């Protein structure tokens, strides 16, 4: 597996509720379209803020991708697979 790198959210843009609004909207659209579940295939394990947000919105961890993300400071870190049943 090839390790991935990501672009981080600018600190000035954090905390404004954009990610929450996007996730709530995407869940509503998924339900409207007949989907019964949603899955995030890669949430970097060191991103505590993102993990907190997804768990707050009903997602649970169902898997781990070992050393799947190449963090600029931490080196290779795990990525989490998060899932939510929508019904």
KEKE-3310 file (N, C-alpha, C; in steps of 0.2 Angstrom, whole numbers, plus 5000, padded with zeros to 4 digits):
npx = (5004:5003:5008:4998:4996:4989:4980:4979:4967:4966:4971:4963:4951:4945:4933:4922:4910:4908:4912:4904:4891:4892:4893:4881:4872:4876:4872:4858:4855:4860:4850:4839:4841:4840:4850:4856:4867:4883:4900:4917:4932:4945:4951:4963:4972:4978:4971:4963:4952:4944:4940:4933:4923:4916:4912:4904:4894:4888:4896:4905:4920:4926:4937:4955:4968:4983:4998:4994:4995:5006:5012:5017:5025:5024:5027:5023:5007:4992:4976:4959:4944:4928:4910:4892:4876:4861:4847)
npy = (4994:5011:5025:5039:5057:5072:5088:5100:5108:5126:5134:5146:5144:5134:5127:5134:5127:5122:5109:5101:5105:5101:5087:5084:5088:5079:5067:5069:5070:5057:5049:5054:5049:5036:5028:5018:5018:5026:5028:5033:5031:5035:5042:5051:5044:5052:5064:5071:5081:5079:5066:5067:5075:5066:5056:5062:5065:5052:5042:5027:5018:5006:5000:4999:5005:5001:5012:5020:5033:5046:5057:5073:5077:5066:5055:5039:5035:5027:5025:5028:5019:5024:5022:5024:5019:5024:5023)
npz = (5000:4996:5005:5010:5008:5014:5012:5024:5033:5034:5048:5051:5046:5053:5065:5061:5058:5046:5041:5049:5045:5031:5033:5040:5030:5019:5025:5025:5012:5007:5014:5008:4995:4996:5002:5015:5023:5028:5024:5029:5021:5025:5038:5046:5059:5068:5068:5079:5080:5069:5070:5082:5078:5068:5076:5085:5076:5074:5068:5068:5072:5061:5056:5053:5044:5043:5045:5034:5031:5027:5038:5040:5051:5060:5054:5047:5050:5056:5047:5049:5046:5045:5050:5047:5051:5043:5045)
capx = (5000:5006:5005:4995:4997:4983:4981:4976:4962:4969:4968:4958:4945:4943:4929:4916:4905:4908:4913:4898:4886:4893:4892:4874:4869:4877:4868:4851:4855:4860:4844:4834:4842:4838:4855:4855:4873:4888:4907:4923:4937:4951:4952:4969:4971:4981:4967:4958:4947:4940:4938:4928:4917:4913:4909:4898:4888:4885:4900:4909:4926:4925:4943:4961:4973:4990:5003:4992:4995:5012:5011:5023:5029:5023:5029:5018:5002:4986:4970:4953:4938:4922:4904:4886:4870:4857:4840)
capy = (5000:5017:5030:5045:5063:5076:5095:5102:5114:5132:5136:5152:5141:5129:5129:5138:5123:5120:5101:5098:5107:5096:5080:5083:5088:5073:5062:5070:5068:5050:5046:5055:5045:5029:5025:5016:5019:5030:5026:5037:5026:5037:5047:5050:5043:5058:5070:5071:5085:5076:5060:5069:5077:5061:5052:5066:5064:5046:5037:5023:5015:4999:4997:5002:5004:5002:5016:5022:5040:5049:5063:5078:5077:5060:5049:5034:5034:5024:5028:5024:5018:5026:5020:5026:5017:5030:5022)
capz = (5000:4996:5010:5007:5011:5014:5013:5030:5034:5036:5055:5051:5043:5058:5070:5059:5057:5039:5041:5052:5040:5025:5035:5041:5023:5015:5028:5023:5005:5007:5016:5003:4989:4998:5005:5022:5027:5025:5026:5027:5020:5027:5043:5049:5066:5073:5067:5084:5079:5064:5074:5087:5074:5065:5081:5087:5071:5074:5065:5073:5069:5059:5053:5054:5039:5047:5042:5027:5030:5029:5041:5039:5058:5064:5049:5045:5055:5054:5045:5052:5042:5050:5047:5051:5048:5043:5047)
cpx = (5004:5003:5003:4997:4991:4985:4977:4972:4966:4966:4963:4952:4942:4938:4923:4910:4904:4908:4906:4892:4886:4891:4884:4870:4870:4873:4861:4850:4855:4854:4839:4835:4842:4844:4854:4861:4878:4895:4912:4928:4943:4950:4958:4969:4974:4977:4961:4952:4942:4937:4932:4922:4913:4909:4903:4892:4886:4890:4904:4915:4925:4931:4949:4965:4980:4995:5001:4993:5002:5012:5018:5028:5029:5026:5022:5013:4996:4980:4964:4947:4932:4915:4898:4880:4865:4850:4839)
cpy = (5006:5022:5036:5051:5068:5084:5097:5108:5120:5133:5141:5149:5136:5132:5133:5134:5120:5112:5098:5099:5102:5089:5079:5084:5082:5067:5062:5068:5061:5047:5047:5051:5038:5025:5023:5017:5023:5027:5031:5032:5028:5043:5046:5050:5048:5064:5070:5075:5082:5069:5061:5071:5071:5057:5056:5066:5057:5040:5033:5020:5008:4996:5001:5000:5006:5006:5018:5029:5043:5056:5067:5077:5070:5054:5045:5033:5030:5028:5024:5024:5019:5024:5022:5023:5022:5029:5023)
cpz = (5000:5002:5007:5011:5010:5014:5019:5029:5037:5043:5056:5049:5048:5063:5068:5057:5050:5038:5044:5047:5034:5027:5036:5034:5019:5018:5025:5016:5004:5008:5010:4996:4990:5001:5012:5026:5024:5028:5024:5027:5023:5031:5046:5056:5071:5072:5072:5083:5074:5067:5078:5083:5071:5070:5084:5082:5070:5070:5070:5069:5067:5057:5054:5048:5042:5042:5035:5026:5032:5031:5041:5045:5061:5060:5048:5051:5052:5051:5047:5046:5047:5046:5051:5047:5049:5045:5054)
residu = (UNK:UNK:UNK:UNK:UNK:UNK:UNK:UNK:UNK:UNK:UNK:UNK:UNK:UNK:UNK:UNK:UNK:UNK:UNK:UNK:UNK:UNK:UNK:UNK:UNK:UNK:UNK:UNK:UNK:UNK:UNK:UNK:UNK:UNK:UNK:UNK:UNK:UNK:UNK:UNK:UNK:UNK:UNK:UNK:UNK:UNK:UNK:UNK:UNK:UNK:UNK:UNK:UNK:UNK:UNK:UNK:UNK:UNK:UNK:UNK:UNK:UNK:UNK:UNK:UNK:UNK:UNK:UNK:UNK:UNK:UNK:UNK:UNK:UNK:UNK:UNK:UNK:UNK:UNK:UNK:UNK:UNK:UNK:UNK:UNK:UNK:UNK)
# end
